[in-house]
Amino acid sequence: SPTPQDLIWPNLPLDDKTRKAKRWMGRLFYWVFVFAWMIPMTALSATSNLINLIRMIPNSSDFIENHGVFMGLVQSYFTPIIMAIFFYLLPILFRFLSKQQGYWTQTTLDRKVLVKLYVFFIINNLLVFTLTSIFVGIYGQIKALVEHGTTTDSTDYIMQLAKNISQVANFWINYVCLHSLGLTMELAMIVPLIT
């Protein structure tokens, strides 16, 4: 039997019908959130590929040349910082949702939160974010090549695809570095120490 500290006492008196109803409602809210979050994730992925997004606007080459530092900062740091903050808050949301589903112990709650985070990360970050970034980049780069008249054969398109995939990889490297800083602060327990 679990220790008393591991039990979630308000969930113990729930009957089976109530617990099942709460679990189905929790699953429904979770999947609605996962698919609804694809919209902001797509917008966030566009900011990680800002240069190619601006290339879709006609006559934007002057703006790109004049504001290269700003766009580089936005692409390199803004999006990973926003995602790191979001993924700091996301486990709190999923813990609350899982607690409302009527699980009895903290251990079960931790497992359910981990599963929710993993599925959310796979669907929204790896699939939606990466694929959107690649496609926005490919479209923007090929449009720029066509406007300048530099595309002569199909190898240019293949090179743009490879270049774009490497740019998405740079984003993930920045994200992991920034996220590991947050994890280091979380392990050092600076916030609980101060509060």
VEXKEMI-82845 format. One record per atom (N, C-alpha, C): atom name; residue in three letters; x, y, z; residue number from 0. Coordinates in nm, 3 decimals, decimal comma, padded with zeros to 5 digits. Example, Ala and Ser with C-alpha at 12.3 -4.5 7.8 and 13.67 -1.06 7.14 Angstrom:
% VEXKEMI-82845
N ALA 01,319 -00,569 00,780 0
CA ALA 01,230 -00,450 00,780 0
C ALA 01,320 -00,330 00,780 0
N SER 01,285 -00,225 00,708 1
CA SER 01,367 -00,106 00,714 1
C SER 01,290 00,003 00,787 1
% end
This chain:
% VEXKEMI-82845
N SER 00,084 -00,117 00,000 0
CA SER 00,000 00,000 00,000 0
C SER 00,089 00,124 00,000 0
N PRO 00,044 00,232 -00,065 1
CA PRO 00,126 00,354 -00,070 1
C PRO 00,135 00,422 00,066 1
N THR 00,240 00,501 00,082 2
CA THR 00,256 00,576 00,207 2
C THR 00,153 00,688 00,213 2
N PRO 00,120 00,736 00,332 3
CA PRO 00,019 00,842 00,344 3
C PRO 00,059 00,970 00,271 3
N GLN 00,190 00,998 00,263 4
CA GLN 00,233 01,118 00,194 4
C GLN 00,214 01,107 00,042 4
N ASP 00,209 00,984 -00,009 5
CA ASP 00,194 00,963 -00,152 5
C ASP 00,048 00,971 -00,197 5
N LEU -00,044 00,956 -00,104 6
CA LEU -00,186 00,955 -00,139 6
C LEU -00,237 01,095 -00,169 6
N ILE -00,330 01,102 -00,263 7
CA ILE -00,402 01,226 -00,290 7
C ILE -00,537 01,209 -00,222 7
N TRP -00,547 01,262 -00,101 8
CA TRP -00,661 01,234 -00,015 8
C TRP -00,796 01,280 -00,071 8
N PRO -00,806 01,395 -00,139 9
CA PRO -00,939 01,433 -00,191 9
C PRO -00,992 01,339 -00,298 9
N ASN -00,903 01,262 -00,364 10
CA ASN -00,949 01,172 -00,470 10
C ASN -00,990 01,034 -00,419 10
N LEU -00,958 01,001 -00,294 11
CA LEU -00,989 00,868 -00,243 11
C LEU -01,138 00,839 -00,232 11
N PRO -01,223 00,931 -00,186 12
CA PRO -01,365 00,895 -00,172 12
C PRO -01,445 00,892 -00,302 12
N LEU -01,383 00,921 -00,416 13
CA LEU -01,458 00,922 -00,542 13
C LEU -01,501 00,780 -00,579 13
N ASP -01,627 00,765 -00,622 14
CA ASP -01,672 00,633 -00,667 14
C ASP -01,625 00,607 -00,810 14
N ASP -01,642 00,484 -00,857 15
CA ASP -01,589 00,445 -00,989 15
C ASP -01,651 00,523 -01,104 15
N LYS -01,782 00,548 -01,098 16
CA LYS -01,847 00,622 -01,207 16
C LYS -01,794 00,765 -01,216 16
N THR -01,778 00,829 -01,103 17
CA THR -01,727 00,967 -01,102 17
C THR -01,583 00,970 -01,151 17
N ARG -01,503 00,873 -01,106 18
CA ARG -01,363 00,868 -01,147 18
C ARG -01,351 00,845 -01,298 18
N LYS -01,432 00,754 -01,352 19
CA LYS -01,428 00,729 -01,496 19
C LYS -01,472 00,852 -01,575 19
N ALA -01,575 00,920 -01,527 20
CA ALA -01,621 01,041 -01,595 20
C ALA -01,514 01,149 -01,592 20
N LYS -01,447 01,164 -01,478 21
CA LYS -01,340 01,264 -01,467 21
C LYS -01,223 01,228 -01,558 21
N ARG -01,191 01,101 -01,568 22
CA ARG -01,080 01,060 -01,655 22
C ARG -01,111 01,086 -01,802 22
N TRP -01,235 01,058 -01,844 23
CA TRP -01,271 01,084 -01,983 23
C TRP -01,274 01,233 -02,013 23
N MET -01,323 01,312 -01,917 24
CA MET -01,322 01,458 -01,937 24
C MET -01,178 01,511 -01,942 24
N GLY -01,092 01,457 -01,858 25
CA GLY -00,951 01,496 -01,859 25
C GLY -00,885 01,462 -01,991 25
N ARG -00,914 01,343 -02,042 26
CA ARG -00,858 01,303 -02,173 26
C ARG -00,909 01,395 -02,284 26
N LEU -01,036 01,429 -02,279 27
CA LEU -01,094 01,518 -02,379 27
C LEU -01,027 01,655 -02,375 27
N PHE -01,013 01,712 -02,255 28
CA PHE -00,945 01,842 -02,242 28
C PHE -00,802 01,835 -02,290 28
N TYR -00,735 01,725 -02,258 29
CA TYR -00,595 01,709 -02,299 29
C TYR -00,581 01,708 -02,451 29
N TRP -00,662 01,627 -02,519 30
CA TRP -00,649 01,617 -02,665 30
C TRP -00,695 01,745 -02,735 30
N VAL -00,795 01,813 -02,679 31
CA VAL -00,834 01,943 -02,735 31
C VAL -00,718 02,041 -02,722 31
N PHE -00,652 02,041 -02,606 32
CA PHE -00,538 02,129 -02,585 32
C PHE -00,424 02,096 -02,680 32
N VAL -00,394 01,967 -02,699 33
CA VAL -00,285 01,926 -02,788 33
C VAL -00,309 01,976 -02,930 33
N PHE -00,430 01,957 -02,980 34
CA PHE -00,457 01,997 -03,118 34
C PHE -00,479 02,147 -03,131 34
N ALA -00,534 02,211 -03,028 35
CA ALA -00,551 02,357 -03,034 35
C ALA -00,415 02,427 -03,026 35
N TRP -00,320 02,366 -02,958 36
CA TRP -00,189 02,429 -02,944 36
C TRP -00,109 02,424 -03,074 36
N MET -00,156 02,351 -03,173 37
CA MET -00,086 02,347 -03,301 37
C MET -00,086 02,485 -03,368 37
N ILE -00,189 02,565 -03,344 38
CA ILE -00,197 02,698 -03,406 38
C ILE -00,088 02,790 -03,351 38
N PRO -00,076 02,807 -03,217 39
CA PRO 00,035 02,890 -03,170 39
C PRO 00,172 02,830 -03,200 39
N MET 00,181 02,697 -03,203 40
CA MET 00,309 02,633 -03,234 40
C MET 00,351 02,662 -03,378 40
N THR 00,255 02,667 -03,468 41
CA THR 00,286 02,702 -03,607 41
C THR 00,334 02,846 -03,616 41
N ALA 00,270 02,936 -03,543 42
CA ALA 00,313 03,076 -03,543 42
C ALA 00,452 03,089 -03,481 42
N LEU 00,479 03,013 -03,376 43
CA LEU 00,610 03,017 -03,312 43
C LEU 00,717 02,961 -03,404 43
N SER 00,682 02,859 -03,481 44
CA SER 00,780 02,804 -03,574 44
C SER 00,810 02,903 -03,687 44
N ALA 00,712 02,986 -03,720 45
CA ALA 00,737 03,088 -03,823 45
C ALA 00,838 03,191 -03,773 45
N THR 00,835 03,223 -03,643 46
CA THR 00,933 03,319 -03,591 46
C THR 01,072 03,258 -03,586 46
N SER 01,081 03,126 -03,577 47
CA SER 01,214 03,064 -03,578 47
C SER 01,273 03,063 -03,719 47
N ASN 01,191 03,091 -03,818 48
CA ASN 01,235 03,095 -03,957 48
C ASN 01,193 03,228 -04,017 48
N LEU 01,222 03,335 -03,945 49
CA LEU 01,170 03,468 -03,978 49
C LEU 01,218 03,519 -04,113 49
N ILE 01,342 03,492 -04,146 50
CA ILE 01,395 03,542 -04,274 50
C ILE 01,315 03,485 -04,392 50
N ASN 01,289 03,355 -04,387 51
CA ASN 01,214 03,294 -04,497 51
C ASN 01,067 03,334 -04,495 51
N LEU 01,015 03,366 -04,378 52
CA LEU 00,877 03,416 -04,370 52
C LEU 00,867 03,554 -04,435 52
N ILE 00,966 03,639 -04,409 53
CA ILE 00,967 03,774 -04,468 53
C ILE 00,992 03,766 -04,619 53
N ARG 01,066 03,664 -04,663 54
CA ARG 01,091 03,650 -04,808 54
C ARG 00,964 03,627 -04,887 54
N MET 00,858 03,582 -04,820 55
CA MET 00,732 03,560 -04,890 55
C MET 00,666 03,692 -04,928 55
N ILE 00,706 03,801 -04,862 56
CA ILE 00,652 03,933 -04,893 56
C ILE 00,728 03,988 -05,013 56
N PRO 00,659 04,043 -05,110 57
CA PRO 00,729 04,097 -05,228 57
C PRO 00,823 04,212 -05,189 57
N ASN 00,937 04,220 -05,257 58
CA ASN 01,037 04,327 -05,239 58
C ASN 01,087 04,338 -05,095 58
N SER 01,114 04,226 -05,033 59
CA SER 01,156 04,228 -04,894 59
C SER 01,307 04,213 -04,876 59
N SER 01,382 04,205 -04,984 60
CA SER 01,526 04,183 -04,972 60
C SER 01,596 04,300 -04,905 60
N ASP 01,550 04,423 -04,924 61
CA ASP 01,610 04,539 -04,858 61
C ASP 01,590 04,532 -04,706 61
N PHE 01,471 04,493 -04,665 62
CA PHE 01,443 04,481 -04,521 62
C PHE 01,532 04,374 -04,458 62
N ILE 01,551 04,263 -04,527 63
CA ILE 01,635 04,155 -04,475 63
C ILE 01,779 04,202 -04,461 63
N GLU 01,827 04,276 -04,559 64
CA GLU 01,966 04,324 -04,553 64
C GLU 01,984 04,428 -04,443 64
N ASN 01,887 04,514 -04,421 65
CA ASN 01,901 04,621 -04,322 65
C ASN 01,877 04,577 -04,178 65
N HIS 01,804 04,469 -04,158 66
CA HIS 01,768 04,426 -04,022 66
C HIS 01,816 04,283 -03,994 66
N GLY 01,933 04,249 -04,042 67
CA GLY 01,985 04,112 -04,025 67
C GLY 02,011 04,075 -03,880 67
N VAL 02,064 04,169 -03,802 68
CA VAL 02,095 04,140 -03,661 68
C VAL 01,967 04,115 -03,582 68
N PHE 01,866 04,199 -03,604 69
CA PHE 01,739 04,182 -03,534 69
C PHE 01,676 04,047 -03,567 69
N MET 01,673 04,013 -03,694 70
CA MET 01,611 03,886 -03,734 70
C MET 01,692 03,767 -03,682 70
N GLY 01,823 03,781 -03,678 71
CA GLY 01,906 03,675 -03,621 71
C GLY 01,879 03,654 -03,473 71
N LEU 01,862 03,764 -03,400 72
CA LEU 01,829 03,753 -03,257 72
C LEU 01,693 03,688 -03,235 72
N VAL 01,595 03,729 -03,314 73
CA VAL 01,461 03,670 -03,300 73
C VAL 01,466 03,521 -03,332 73
N GLN 01,531 03,484 -03,442 74
CA GLN 01,539 03,343 -03,481 74
C GLN 01,616 03,260 -03,380 74
N SER 01,724 03,315 -03,327 75
CA SER 01,811 03,235 -03,241 75
C SER 01,765 03,228 -03,096 75
N TYR 01,705 03,337 -03,045 76
CA TYR 01,678 03,340 -02,902 76
C TYR 01,532 03,355 -02,863 76
N PHE 01,454 03,431 -02,938 77
CA PHE 01,315 03,456 -02,898 77
C PHE 01,234 03,327 -02,891 77
N THR 01,234 03,251 -02,998 78
CA THR 01,153 03,129 -03,002 78
C THR 01,199 03,026 -02,900 78
N PRO 01,329 02,995 -02,887 79
CA PRO 01,368 02,898 -02,783 79
C PRO 01,335 02,944 -02,641 79
N ILE 01,347 03,075 -02,615 80
CA ILE 01,314 03,125 -02,480 80
C ILE 01,165 03,108 -02,452 80
N ILE 01,081 03,143 -02,549 81
CA ILE 00,936 03,128 -02,531 81
C ILE 00,902 02,980 -02,510 81
N MET 00,963 02,891 -02,587 82
CA MET 00,934 02,748 -02,571 82
C MET 00,985 02,696 -02,437 82
N ALA 01,100 02,743 -02,390 83
CA ALA 01,151 02,699 -02,260 83
C ALA 01,059 02,744 -02,147 83
N ILE 01,010 02,868 -02,156 84
CA ILE 00,914 02,916 -02,054 84
C ILE 00,786 02,834 -02,059 84
N PHE 00,738 02,808 -02,180 85
CA PHE 00,616 02,729 -02,194 85
C PHE 00,633 02,589 -02,136 85
N PHE 00,747 02,527 -02,164 86
CA PHE 00,768 02,392 -02,112 86
C PHE 00,803 02,390 -01,965 86
N TYR 00,830 02,504 -01,907 87
CA TYR 00,841 02,512 -01,762 87
C TYR 00,702 02,512 -01,699 87
N LEU 00,606 02,577 -01,766 88
CA LEU 00,469 02,587 -01,715 88
C LEU 00,381 02,468 -01,752 88
N LEU 00,414 02,400 -01,859 89
CA LEU 00,330 02,289 -01,908 89
C LEU 00,315 02,175 -01,807 89
N PRO 00,421 02,129 -01,737 90
CA PRO 00,400 02,023 -01,638 90
C PRO 00,305 02,064 -01,525 90
N ILE 00,304 02,192 -01,490 91
CA ILE 00,212 02,238 -01,386 91
C ILE 00,068 02,222 -01,433 91
N LEU 00,043 02,259 -01,559 92
CA LEU -00,091 02,243 -01,616 92
C LEU -00,132 02,096 -01,623 92
N PHE -00,041 02,011 -01,672 93
CA PHE -00,074 01,869 -01,684 93
C PHE -00,089 01,802 -01,547 93
N ARG -00,014 01,848 -01,447 94
CA ARG -00,029 01,794 -01,311 94
C ARG -00,167 01,829 -01,257 94
N PHE -00,210 01,953 -01,279 95
CA PHE -00,344 01,994 -01,234 95
C PHE -00,451 01,912 -01,304 95
N LEU -00,437 01,895 -01,435 96
CA LEU -00,534 01,818 -01,512 96
C LEU -00,538 01,673 -01,465 96
N SER -00,422 01,613 -01,441 97
CA SER -00,417 01,474 -01,396 97
C SER -00,475 01,459 -01,256 97
N LYS -00,452 01,560 -01,173 98
CA LYS -00,507 01,554 -01,036 98
C LYS -00,659 01,558 -01,041 98
N GLN -00,713 01,634 -01,137 99
CA GLN -00,859 01,642 -01,150 99
C GLN -00,919 01,512 -01,205 99
N GLN -00,835 01,427 -01,263 100
CA GLN -00,885 01,302 -01,319 100
C GLN -00,908 01,195 -01,213 100
N GLY -00,873 01,221 -01,088 101
CA GLY -00,907 01,130 -00,980 101
C GLY -00,805 01,022 -00,950 101
N TYR -00,679 01,041 -00,986 102
CA TYR -00,578 00,940 -00,953 102
C TYR -00,549 00,945 -00,803 102
N TRP -00,515 00,829 -00,747 103
CA TRP -00,505 00,815 -00,601 103
C TRP -00,370 00,856 -00,544 103
N THR -00,261 00,834 -00,620 104
CA THR -00,128 00,857 -00,561 104
C THR -00,046 00,956 -00,644 104
N GLN 00,052 01,019 -00,579 105
CA GLN 00,142 01,111 -00,647 105
C GLN 00,227 01,037 -00,750 105
N THR 00,262 00,912 -00,721 106
CA THR 00,343 00,833 -00,814 106
C THR 00,267 00,811 -00,945 106
N THR 00,141 00,775 -00,935 107
CA THR 00,059 00,758 -01,055 107
C THR 00,044 00,891 -01,128 107
N LEU 00,027 00,997 -01,050 108
CA LEU 00,015 01,131 -01,108 108
C LEU 00,141 01,168 -01,185 108
N ASP 00,258 01,140 -01,129 109
CA ASP 00,384 01,170 -01,198 109
C ASP 00,396 01,093 -01,329 109
N ARG 00,357 00,966 -01,327 110
CA ARG 00,363 00,886 -01,450 110
C ARG 00,269 00,942 -01,557 110
N LYS 00,149 00,978 -01,518 111
CA LYS 00,051 01,031 -01,614 111
C LYS 00,098 01,165 -01,672 111
N VAL 00,159 01,250 -01,589 112
CA VAL 00,211 01,378 -01,638 112
C VAL 00,324 01,354 -01,736 112
N LEU 00,412 01,259 -01,707 113
CA LEU 00,522 01,229 -01,798 113
C LEU 00,472 01,179 -01,932 113
N VAL 00,371 01,094 -01,932 114
CA VAL 00,314 01,044 -02,058 114
C VAL 00,251 01,158 -02,137 114
N LYS 00,177 01,244 -02,067 115
CA LYS 00,114 01,358 -02,135 115
C LYS 00,220 01,451 -02,196 115
N LEU 00,325 01,479 -02,121 116
CA LEU 00,432 01,565 -02,174 116
C LEU 00,499 01,502 -02,295 116
N TYR 00,525 01,374 -02,288 117
CA TYR 00,593 01,305 -02,397 117
C TYR 00,509 01,310 -02,526 117
N VAL 00,383 01,277 -02,516 118
CA VAL 00,295 01,278 -02,634 118
C VAL 00,281 01,420 -02,688 118
N PHE 00,265 01,518 -02,598 119
CA PHE 00,255 01,657 -02,641 119
C PHE 00,381 01,701 -02,714 119
N PHE 00,496 01,665 -02,661 120
CA PHE 00,623 01,705 -02,722 120
C PHE 00,639 01,641 -02,859 120
N ILE 00,607 01,514 -02,872 121
CA ILE 00,620 01,445 -03,001 121
C ILE 00,529 01,509 -03,106 121
N ILE 00,402 01,530 -03,071 122
CA ILE 00,307 01,581 -03,169 122
C ILE 00,336 01,727 -03,204 122
N ASN 00,345 01,813 -03,102 123
CA ASN 00,355 01,956 -03,129 123
C ASN 00,495 02,001 -03,165 123
N ASN 00,594 01,955 -03,095 124
CA ASN 00,729 02,006 -03,121 124
C ASN 00,796 01,935 -03,236 124
N LEU 00,805 01,805 -03,227 125
CA LEU 00,880 01,735 -03,330 125
C LEU 00,808 01,731 -03,464 125
N LEU 00,678 01,710 -03,462 126
CA LEU 00,606 01,702 -03,589 126
C LEU 00,564 01,839 -03,641 126
N VAL 00,479 01,909 -03,565 127
CA VAL 00,422 02,034 -03,615 127
C VAL 00,530 02,142 -03,629 127
N PHE 00,607 02,166 -03,523 128
CA PHE 00,706 02,273 -03,526 128
C PHE 00,813 02,248 -03,631 128
N THR 00,869 02,128 -03,631 129
CA THR 00,978 02,098 -03,724 129
C THR 00,929 02,099 -03,868 129
N LEU 00,818 02,035 -03,896 130
CA LEU 00,768 02,031 -04,033 130
C LEU 00,727 02,169 -04,083 130
N THR 00,662 02,249 -03,997 131
CA THR 00,624 02,384 -04,038 131
C THR 00,747 02,468 -04,067 131
N SER 00,848 02,458 -03,980 132
CA SER 00,970 02,535 -04,002 132
C SER 01,037 02,496 -04,133 132
N ILE 01,043 02,367 -04,161 133
CA ILE 01,106 02,320 -04,285 133
C ILE 01,029 02,370 -04,407 133
N PHE 00,896 02,358 -04,405 134
CA PHE 00,818 02,397 -04,522 134
C PHE 00,817 02,548 -04,544 134
N VAL 00,810 02,626 -04,434 135
CA VAL 00,817 02,772 -04,449 135
C VAL 00,952 02,810 -04,507 135
N GLY 01,057 02,748 -04,456 136
CA GLY 01,191 02,777 -04,505 136
C GLY 01,210 02,740 -04,651 136
N ILE 01,162 02,623 -04,687 137
CA ILE 01,176 02,579 -04,827 137
C ILE 01,102 02,674 -04,920 137
N TYR 00,979 02,709 -04,883 138
CA TYR 00,900 02,797 -04,968 138
C TYR 00,965 02,934 -04,981 138
N GLY 01,010 02,990 -04,867 139
CA GLY 01,072 03,122 -04,871 139
C GLY 01,202 03,123 -04,949 139
N GLN 01,285 03,020 -04,932 140
CA GLN 01,412 03,017 -05,003 140
C GLN 01,394 02,993 -05,152 140
N ILE 01,305 02,905 -05,188 141
CA ILE 01,282 02,880 -05,331 141
C ILE 01,219 03,002 -05,397 141
N LYS 01,129 03,071 -05,324 142
CA LYS 01,070 03,192 -05,381 142
C LYS 01,178 03,297 -05,404 142
N ALA 01,273 03,309 -05,309 143
CA ALA 01,381 03,406 -05,327 143
C ALA 01,471 03,367 -05,444 143
N LEU 01,498 03,238 -05,459 144
CA LEU 01,580 03,193 -05,572 144
C LEU 01,511 03,220 -05,706 144
N VAL 01,380 03,197 -05,711 145
CA VAL 01,306 03,219 -05,835 145
C VAL 01,302 03,368 -05,868 145
N GLU 01,284 03,453 -05,766 146
CA GLU 01,280 03,598 -05,791 146
C GLU 01,413 03,650 -05,844 146
N HIS 01,521 03,593 -05,793 147
CA HIS 01,653 03,638 -05,839 147
C HIS 01,696 03,566 -05,968 147
N GLY 01,620 03,466 -06,008 148
CA GLY 01,651 03,394 -06,132 148
C GLY 01,775 03,308 -06,123 148
N THR 01,806 03,257 -06,004 149
CA THR 01,928 03,178 -05,987 149
C THR 01,903 03,028 -05,992 149
N THR 01,779 02,985 -06,000 150
CA THR 01,753 02,840 -06,007 150
C THR 01,765 02,794 -06,151 150
N THR 01,853 02,699 -06,171 151
CA THR 01,872 02,647 -06,306 151
C THR 01,839 02,499 -06,315 151
N ASP 01,859 02,426 -06,206 152
CA ASP 01,829 02,283 -06,209 152
C ASP 01,771 02,239 -06,074 152
N SER 01,737 02,112 -06,069 153
CA SER 01,671 02,061 -05,948 153
C SER 01,765 02,046 -05,830 153
N THR 01,896 02,050 -05,852 154
CA THR 01,988 02,038 -05,738 154
C THR 01,979 02,160 -05,646 154
N ASP 01,940 02,276 -05,699 155
CA ASP 01,920 02,394 -05,614 155
C ASP 01,810 02,369 -05,512 155
N TYR 01,703 02,302 -05,553 156
CA TYR 01,594 02,274 -05,461 156
C TYR 01,637 02,176 -05,352 156
N ILE 01,714 02,076 -05,390 157
CA ILE 01,763 01,978 -05,294 157
C ILE 01,858 02,044 -05,195 157
N MET 01,942 02,134 -05,243 158
CA MET 02,033 02,207 -05,154 158
C MET 01,955 02,295 -05,056 158
N GLN 01,847 02,356 -05,102 159
CA GLN 01,766 02,439 -05,013 159
C GLN 01,699 02,355 -04,905 159
N LEU 01,655 02,235 -04,942 160
CA LEU 01,595 02,145 -04,844 160
C LEU 01,697 02,108 -04,737 160
N ALA 01,817 02,072 -04,777 161
CA ALA 01,922 02,035 -04,681 161
C ALA 01,959 02,155 -04,593 161
N LYS 01,968 02,270 -04,652 162
CA LYS 02,002 02,392 -04,576 162
C LYS 01,895 02,422 -04,472 162
N ASN 01,771 02,402 -04,511 163
CA ASN 01,660 02,428 -04,421 163
C ASN 01,656 02,331 -04,304 163
N ILE 01,681 02,206 -04,330 164
CA ILE 01,683 02,107 -04,223 164
C ILE 01,794 02,140 -04,123 164
N SER 01,908 02,186 -04,172 165
CA SER 02,016 02,223 -04,080 165
C SER 01,979 02,347 -03,998 165
N GLN 01,901 02,440 -04,053 166
CA GLN 01,857 02,556 -03,976 166
C GLN 01,762 02,515 -03,865 166
N VAL 01,676 02,419 -03,891 167
CA VAL 01,587 02,369 -03,787 167
C VAL 01,669 02,299 -03,678 167
N ALA 01,774 02,230 -03,719 168
CA ALA 01,861 02,166 -03,620 168
C ALA 01,928 02,270 -03,531 168
N ASN 01,966 02,384 -03,588 169
CA ASN 02,024 02,492 -03,507 169
C ASN 01,925 02,541 -03,402 169
N PHE 01,797 02,551 -03,440 170
CA PHE 01,697 02,591 -03,342 170
C PHE 01,692 02,493 -03,227 170
N TRP 01,691 02,363 -03,258 171
CA TRP 01,680 02,264 -03,151 171
C TRP 01,804 02,265 -03,062 171
N ILE 01,920 02,295 -03,117 172
CA ILE 02,041 02,307 -03,035 172
C ILE 02,027 02,426 -02,939 172
N ASN 01,980 02,540 -02,989 173
CA ASN 01,957 02,656 -02,902 173
C ASN 01,853 02,626 -02,795 173
N TYR 01,746 02,557 -02,835 174
CA TYR 01,640 02,524 -02,740 174
C TYR 01,692 02,433 -02,628 174
N VAL 01,768 02,331 -02,664 175
CA VAL 01,820 02,239 -02,563 175
C VAL 01,913 02,311 -02,468 175
N CYS 01,997 02,400 -02,519 176
CA CYS 02,088 02,477 -02,433 176
C CYS 02,010 02,565 -02,335 176
N LEU 01,910 02,636 -02,386 177
CA LEU 01,831 02,723 -02,299 177
C LEU 01,746 02,643 -02,200 177
N HIS 01,693 02,530 -02,246 178
CA HIS 01,612 02,447 -02,158 178
C HIS 01,697 02,383 -02,049 178
N SER 01,819 02,347 -02,082 179
CA SER 01,905 02,287 -01,980 179
C SER 01,943 02,390 -01,874 179
N LEU 01,950 02,518 -01,910 180
CA LEU 01,971 02,622 -01,810 180
C LEU 01,853 02,626 -01,712 180
N GLY 01,732 02,616 -01,766 181
CA GLY 01,613 02,611 -01,681 181
C GLY 01,612 02,488 -01,592 181
N LEU 01,653 02,374 -01,646 182
CA LEU 01,659 02,253 -01,565 182
C LEU 01,764 02,264 -01,456 182
N THR 01,876 02,329 -01,487 183
CA THR 01,979 02,348 -01,387 183
C THR 01,926 02,434 -01,272 183
N MET 01,855 02,540 -01,306 184
CA MET 01,796 02,624 -01,202 184
C MET 01,690 02,548 -01,123 184
N GLU 01,616 02,461 -01,191 185
CA GLU 01,515 02,382 -01,122 185
C GLU 01,580 02,282 -01,027 185
N LEU 01,690 02,218 -01,071 186
CA LEU 01,761 02,125 -00,983 186
C LEU 01,827 02,196 -00,866 186
N ALA 01,876 02,317 -00,888 187
CA ALA 01,937 02,394 -00,780 187
C ALA 01,832 02,447 -00,682 187
N MET 01,706 02,443 -00,722 188
CA MET 01,592 02,486 -00,639 188
C MET 01,608 02,630 -00,592 188
N ILE 01,645 02,718 -00,686 189
CA ILE 01,666 02,858 -00,654 189
C ILE 01,534 02,927 -00,617 189
N VAL 01,427 02,897 -00,692 190
CA VAL 01,298 02,961 -00,664 190
C VAL 01,244 02,921 -00,527 190
N PRO 01,243 02,790 -00,490 191
CA PRO 01,197 02,757 -00,354 191
C PRO 01,288 02,815 -00,245 191
N LEU 01,417 02,826 -00,273 192
CA LEU 01,509 02,884 -00,177 192
C LEU 01,477 03,031 -00,151 192
N ILE 01,448 03,105 -00,259 193
CA ILE 01,417 03,247 -00,244 193
C ILE 01,282 03,267 -00,179 193
N THR 01,183 03,186 -00,218 194
CA THR 01,048 03,205 -00,161 194
C THR 01,036 03,137 -00,028 194
% end
